[in-house]
């Protein structure tokens, strides 16, 4: 699989995308630190399912702002962390490390929450309005320097 980077045009709504990346980094950092703390306490490794349960618990209690994050993106980040630890246990790699905030530049949306048309990417964001979560679509324009191939 090939991936390419595309540069966004300067837009005022790019701040919202930066905030989303910062929140995703917080998820990344929290679960790496949580796994380390569990190891220091003598507890076994908590797998993907346990991390998913922990996310739902944290959304209800200490991190309610994580409710605004795309759930599929959080699941993909937890899968990455889980696979990194699985490789570590099989001696195929070193201990997973926390990525620095300024190097955390992407997140994955597999199926829902986005649409792409020409050089315009539209993302679905959750927003808290009048005692209710609402979805609103935000469009970003980027410089399309090469064509897309595949689906």
N, C-alpha and C positions, 0 to 999 in steps of 0.2 A: 504494500500500500504506500502511495506517495502522498505527502502533504506539502502544501505551499503556504507561505505567509503572504498576506495581502495587507497593504497599508490603508488604514481608514483616512478619509479626508478629515480636516479639522472641523469638528462640529461641537456644539455646546452639549449635546446629549452623550458624548463620549465619556463624560465624567461618571455617568451612571454605570457604564461598562467597567470603568476602573474600580468603582465601588464594589461591583459584582466580583471582580477578580480578587479584590482584597478580602471579601468575605469567604470566597472559596479557599484562599490561602489560609484563613483562620481555621477552616475545617481540616485542611491538610496538616497544619501545625498541631492542632488539638489531638488528632488521632495518633500521630507519631509520638507525642509526649505521653498520651494515655497508655500506649503499648509499652513504652519504656518504664512508666510508673508501675504497671502491672508486673513487669519482669523484676523490678527492684523489690516489689512486695512478695515475690515468690509465687505469683499467680501464673497460670498457663496463658499462652497466646490466645487472644480473643479473635476469632475468625470474622469473616465478612458479615455473617448473620448477626453476631453479637454487636458489631460496629453499627449495623443498621438499626438495631434496637436502641443502642446508645444515642444515635442521632435523634430518633423520635422523642426519647426522654429529654434530651437537651433542648429540643425545640419547645417543649412544654415548660421547662423550668428556667434554665440559666441563659439560653441563647435564643430568645424568641425571634430575633431578627433573621435567623437562618430559615424561617418559614418563607421568606421572600426569595430564597435561592431556588433555582430549578432542581427538583428532586432527582431527576435523572442525572444531572451533572454531579450531585453529591454522591449518588450511587456509583458513578464511574470513578470518581476520586477514591472512594472506599475500595473499589475493586483493584485499582492501581496499587494502593497501599497493601492490600491483601496479597496480591501477586508478588510484590517486592519481598514481603516477609516469607512467602512460600519459597521463593528462589533462595533466600538467605538460609532457610532451614535445610534445603537440599544441597547447600554448599556451592551454589551456582553464582553467587554474588556476595558482596559485602552487606553489612548491616544497613538497612534503609535509613537515609538521612532526611532531615527537614530541608526542603528547598527554600532558599532565601526569598524574601518577599519580592524583591526587584527582579528575580529570575522567574517568578511564577506568572506566566504570560498567557496561559490558555486554559480552557476547560472544554469538556466534551458534551455536546448535545446530540444524541444518537437519532431519535425519531421525532419527538414532539418539541414544540417550543421555538421553532425557527422556520423561516422560509427564505428561499434565495431566488431572486429574479434579476437577471443581467448583473449589474454591479451594485445591487441593493440587497442587503441582508436585513431581514426583519426578525426581531426577537420578541418573545412574549415575556413580559415581566409581571410579577405579582406586586400589587400595591394596596396598602391598607387604607380604605376609605369608608368612613361612616360605619364603624363596627363590622366591617366585612372586607374580605380579601377580594380584590378585583384584578382582572387581567387586562393589561393594556399593551398594545404593540408599539414598539419603537423601531424605527428604520435607521439603518446606518449605510452610508455610501462609501465604497472603497475603490481604490485604483485597481482595475482589473488588467494586469499586465500579461496574463496568459489565459488561455481557454481552459475550462474544466473538462475532464474526461471521466467517464464512468457515470454512476448514478449518484 
